[in-house]
Amino acid sequence: MIVIGITGEIGTGKTKTTQILKKMGYRVFSSDECCKRLIKEKNVKKSIRFLFENKVKKMITNNYEINTIKLGEYLFNNPKDLNKLESLLHPLVKQKETQFLKQASIIREKTVFLDIPIMFVNKNFMKCDFIINLSVNKQIQKKRVISRPQMTEKKLENILIRQKYDRKKYFRHISLNINTGNGTFFVLKKVKEFLKKVKKKKIIKVWPQKYIYFNNYEKNNPRY
C-alpha cells in the first residue's frame, strides 16, 4: 500500500484537494478533521477543561461543548499552552491515523492519503512514500483565510509562524508541487497525472515498513 502525504500552509487548498481525491474514490485521513472530532469526545473534553477552563473565559458552551473559537483565540496568544494541547491531541491523532492505515491495508487499498498541514515541521514526511505540497500566492492565501469566521490578520500571522519551515532543506522530499490558485480543474489534472506516474514506479518502502521506521525515529527523537 502506498502512502501519499498532502501538505501545505493554511489556505493553500488542502480541504478542496482532499475532496477531489475522495470523489476519485481514494481514502484520505485528515489530521485537522480528526482533531475536531476528538475535541468532542468525553475524555478529551474533560482533559481540555482541566487544562484551560480557569484560563479561558466562556470556553464551555451552554451545551457543555468546547468553544473552539474562544480556546483558539487564547492558545494562539499563549504558545506554551498551545503546546500543551498539542501534546494531549498528538498521541490520539496518531492512534486514529494508525487505525486508518491498518483498516485500509486490510481491505487491500493500493493508495491512501494523509492530510497533514505541518508535515515538514514535525517530520511526518518520513512516514510517506510521496509528498504532494500545495501552494498559492500570498494574496489569494490571505483572502481565503481572512474570509473564515473569527479569523484575523494577527491570528493568520501566528498560524503561519508555527507552520514555517526551511523550504530549501526539505525541497528534495516533495514529489509534486501544485499551485491551487490555478483552479479545481488544474488540481485534478495534476493529481491524475501524478498518480499515473506513481503506479508505474516500483516502491521499495511501503506500508507498514516506512511507517514503523518513522514511529521508531519519533520514539528515539522526542524533541526533533
Secondary structure as UniProt FT lines:
FT   STRAND          2..7
FT   TURN            10..11
FT   HELIX           14..23
FT   TURN            24..25
FT   STRAND          27..30
FT   HELIX           31..38
FT   TURN            39..40
FT   HELIX           42..52
FT   TURN            53..55
FT   TURN            57..58
FT   TURN            62..63
FT   HELIX           68..75
FT   TURN            76..77
FT   HELIX           79..106
FT   TURN            107..108
FT   STRAND          111..115
FT   TURN            117..123
FT   HELIX           124..127
FT   STRAND          130..135
FT   HELIX           138..146
FT   TURN            149..150
FT   HELIX           153..162
FT   HELIX           167..170
FT   HELIX           171..173
FT   STRAND          176..179
FT   HELIX           180..182
FT   HELIX           184..200
FT   TURN            207..208
FT   HELIX           209..220
FT   TURN            222..223
//
